[in-house]
Amino acid sequence: MESFDERSPLAPEERREAPRRLRDSVRTNRRALLVLACLGIFLFLMVEVLEGEAMRIDQLAYWAIVENLRADWLTPIMEAFSALATPMVLVGMLLVIAAFAPGRRPGWFCTVNLALAALLNVVLKAIVQRPRPEGFRLAVETGFSFPSGHSMAAMAFFGLIVWMVWRYERDRGQRLLLTGAFSFIIVMIGVSRVYLGVHYASDVIGGFCASLIWLAAYTRLAAPVFLGEPKAGDSRYNERAGQSGSRGGAV
């Protein structure tokens, strides 16, 4: 009769299989795990903002970015990154996507995503009503501060592009290169908003988290409508999910 380790209720074979099962479980539920993590961070930040507490992360970001990073040569670069999340630039990129991206209606897919993310930002700002930073701005902005509209737009728009690249680009090198490039743009747009003095770091992080939650839902629900993606439960969906999982997969 096979003996069991007194300290473990699992058989030796089950203990050896446990890491693989854990990896498979994380891969299968990565969308839900991402949503839970982002929701927890967003709610924590929102509660801190509503309580009016000065957050350590905002103080550190001000010290690192505003006090120690600002330079005359760097300011135009940061302004250029910030401009990537303005309406005129985003509309231009939407037209490029509509013309060249794969899928049935990629232009509409990205347009509806961006419009609804912008609406979500307006609603969240109206709820929280956090004033913008004062006294060290390099740009003129109006409206409330939390969550950052530029950060939400950047994550919603460029994050969806990353999702599409990971979904449709077959060349692994191209996938990694484009994913890295667009991820860098997202991060730099967020950093630029703190650098220009129009947002706190918590505004930026909250905006990123809100858009990641939004993207997790939107890509699941809207991809079948706009891109002809198979729906969850469809055998074609399981095949697609398996292919994505085998190469790391997008959320």
CORHU-V708778 format. One record per residue. PHI is phi in degrees with one decimal (NA if undefined). Layout:
phi-><PHI:PHI>
//
This chain:
phi-><NA:-70.7:-93.3:-111.5:-65.7:-62.1:-86.4:-134.3:-79.0:-95.5:-69.7:-54.3:-64.1:-68.8:-65.7:-69.1:-83.3:-58.7:-60.1:-66.2:-64.8:-65.4:-61.0:-63.5:-66.3:-64.1:-63.3:-66.1:-107.6:-62.8:-65.0:-65.2:-65.1:-62.3:-62.3:-63.3:-63.6:-66.0:-65.3:-61.7:-64.9:-62.8:-65.0:-60.8:-64.0:-64.0:-63.1:-62.4:-66.2:-64.8:-79.2:75.4:-81.3:-76.6:-89.9:-59.4:-63.8:-68.5:-65.9:-65.7:-66.1:-62.0:-63.9:-75.1:-95.5:-79.5:-77.7:-113.4:-105.2:-60.1:-155.3:-59.4:-73.8:-86.2:-58.7:-61.2:-66.5:-66.0:-63.8:-67.4:-62.9:-60.8:-66.4:-65.4:-107.6:-91.5:-56.1:-62.0:-67.0:-65.0:-62.7:-59.7:-70.5:-62.1:-65.1:-65.1:-62.7:-59.3:-82.4:-122.3:-74.9:-75.0:105.1:-68.9:-138.5:-65.3:-62.2:-66.7:-56.3:-75.6:-67.3:-62.4:-58.1:-67.9:-64.0:-71.7:-65.0:-63.9:-63.4:-60.9:-63.0:-61.0:-64.1:-63.9:-63.9:-66.2:-74.5:-82.7:54.8:-85.2:-66.2:-73.7:-60.0:-124.4:97.2:-142.6:-81.7:-110.4:-142.4:-97.8:-137.4:-123.7:88.6:-81.5:-106.1:-110.7:-82.7:-62.9:-67.3:-62.6:-67.4:-64.6:-64.1:-62.5:-68.9:-66.3:-79.1:-71.5:-64.4:-68.0:-62.5:-59.0:-58.9:-68.0:-61.7:-66.2:-81.7:-114.9:-77.4:-83.5:-78.1:-63.2:-61.9:-64.6:-58.7:-65.7:-63.7:-67.7:-61.6:-63.7:-65.3:-69.3:-64.5:-62.0:-61.5:-59.1:-62.2:-69.4:-62.9:-62.4:-61.7:-63.0:-69.1:-72.8:-58.1:-78.1:77.8:-103.8:-148.8:-83.2:-60.5:-65.7:-62.4:-66.4:-62.9:-61.8:-64.6:-60.7:-64.2:-61.3:-71.9:-64.9:-61.9:-60.6:-63.7:-59.9:-77.2:-65.2:-65.4:-71.3:-90.8:-94.0:-57.3:-62.4:-78.5:-94.0:-111.2:75.0:-69.7:-66.1:-84.9:-59.9:97.5:-72.2:-60.0:-67.4:-66.3:-62.5:-66.3:-63.7:-63.4:-65.3:-64.9:-65.5:-63.1:-69.1:-116.8:107.2:62.9:-95.5:-67.9>
//
